[in-house]
């Protein structure tokens, strides 16, 4: 364990990781443009953020669940698309929270945890509520949908991500490589932890999951994460 943490403190790890992310992002964007341009802009953004946060792991999730070339659309694939949707917003909130609390104000661990947790929730909800409101769902109904369907996923994702981040980076600041290395590790751990939660939500009808990429209709604006509560009025 000590050797693993020591490797994360090396700037070399960040350089290698950054190169991997750039290569994976190029592969993603080329595939989106050449083979999957029909996907809604929201999902293209989701996959871009997922690969930005998790590099080759994020690209593997896209390849497994987000392309029209998938052979079928099992619950497992739907859960990966659903967790990626959640991940893209929560990750942005988490990064913002850490940079504000630690990078700008040098806040303590508990303040950092609370602020980051709240920003991750806000970003995750916004990514769900926004598309629903655009589709004509009332704001109150959309927010209720988001609370019911997204809370379990966001909660597990952030508890795991923040715990890993605190254990690995401690009080490190943005000027230290371990601060960024721990983010790489913690974000992906949060994604992995939240996947079975999304699978459970889908199998119990609380979420329908993101639309099958083989059937996405660009003209009908239906590629957001539909929820059980909305579907049943």
Secondary structure as UniProt FT lines:
FT   HELIX           2..8
FT   HELIX           11..34
FT   TURN            37..38
FT   HELIX           41..65
FT   TURN            68..69
FT   HELIX           75..98
FT   HELIX           99..104
FT   HELIX           109..134
FT   TURN            135..136
FT   HELIX           139..169
FT   TURN            170..171
FT   TURN            174..175
FT   HELIX           177..203
FT   TURN            204..205
FT   STRAND          207..209
FT   TURN            213..215
FT   TURN            218..221
FT   STRAND          226..227
FT   HELIX           228..231
//
